[in-house]
Amino acid sequence: AQLVESGGGLVQPGGSLRLSCVASGFTFDDFDIGWFRQAPGKEREGVTYISPSDRRTYYIDGVKGRFTISSDNGKNTAYLQMNNLKPEDTAVYYCAARPHLGGSNWWWHPARYDYWGPGTQVTISS
């Protein structure tokens, strides 16, 4: 199984980015996808989650209304649309996958995911 993120970059505060996560080697519909981020000196934190089978989503409070997670099962791809970006959003962003077992428990916890991409850098700066 493999995940590869893309779409990171440098943008000014208030700008937008769309990250993509392309999955291969497993049945996309059967896996939950989480987006995580890790800023320098901080722990990796869960940002948002989607269950491709039922489209259920969750977000942490700090990104609600600004970030949107989605998935295209036909393309084995998950997306993270990020709007109104802030300097505190600066981090390496990772997508992760775990088998969908019927619930969304601990969706924010990195240890609950089996597969990870290498990450993509997002920098918000003027």
N, C-alpha and C positions, 0 to 999 in steps of 0.2 A: 504494500500500500504506500502511496506517495501523495503528498500535498505540496503545492507550490503557490506561493503568494506573489502578487505583482501589484503595481499601481502606487507604490509609495513615492515620496518625493518631498521637496521643500515648497511650502506655500506660506503666504502671509496670513496673519490672523483674519478670521472671517471668511477665508477661502474654503474650497471643497476639494475632496479627493474621493475616488472610488477604488477600493481595493478588490482584487479578485483572488479567489482560491480555487485552483483547479485540482481535482482529485482523480486518482487513477488507482487501479488495483483492487477496488472493492465496489460493492453495489451501493451507489450514493444514497438511494432512497432508504437504505437500512441503517444509516448513520446520522447521528446528531453532529452538527457543526458549531463550534464555538470560535469566537474571535477573542484573542487575548492581547495584552500589550505589556511591555516592560520598559520602564524608563530607567536611566542610569541610576544605580544605587537603590532601586526599589524592587519589590517582589513583582513577579508576573501576576497580573490581575485579569480576571474575566471581564469582558466588556459587553458581549452580547452572545446570543445563542439562537439557533433555529433547528427545529426538527423538520427535515425535508418531507417526512411522510405526512405530517398534519399541519405544517407551516406555523406551529406554535413558536413564539419568540419571547425573549426576555432581554432586558437591558439594565445596566447599572444606572443609578440615578443621574450620574454626571454626564451621561450622553443621551438621555431621553429627550426626544424632540429634535436632536441634531444628527444622530446616527440612525441608519436603517439597514438591517440585515435582510438579505433575500437569497433565494437559490433558484437555479435553473437545473432541474434534475436531468433534463435531456442533454445538457452540456457538462454534467458532473461538476458544476461550478457554483460556488457561493460568493456573494458580494457583500461588501460593507461600504455603503454610501455615507460619507462623512461631510457634513455641512457646518458652517459657522465654526470652523476650527479655532481652537484656542492654544496658546503656548503650552498649557498643561497637557494637551493631547500628544505632545511630542514623545515618541517612544518607538521601539521596534514592535510591529504588529505581527501576530502569529495567528494562523488558523489551525484548528485542531479538530479531530474527529473521534467519535466513540460509537460503538454499536447502540442503536436505539432499543432500549429495553422496556419502553412503554411509559417512562416518566422523565421528568426534567430535573430530578433531584441533583443537587450539587453541581449545577451546570457551570457555575463560576469557578469551580475548583480545578486547577491544572492537573492534579493527580488522577482525575476521573476521565482523562482522555488518553487514547492509545496511540494516536498518530499525530504528528506535528509537521508543519512546514518549517522551512529555514528562517522565515521572517522577512519583513520588508520595513525599511526605515521610513518613518513619517516625522518630518520636522516642521514645526510651525514657528515662524520667526519673521520679523519685519526687517 
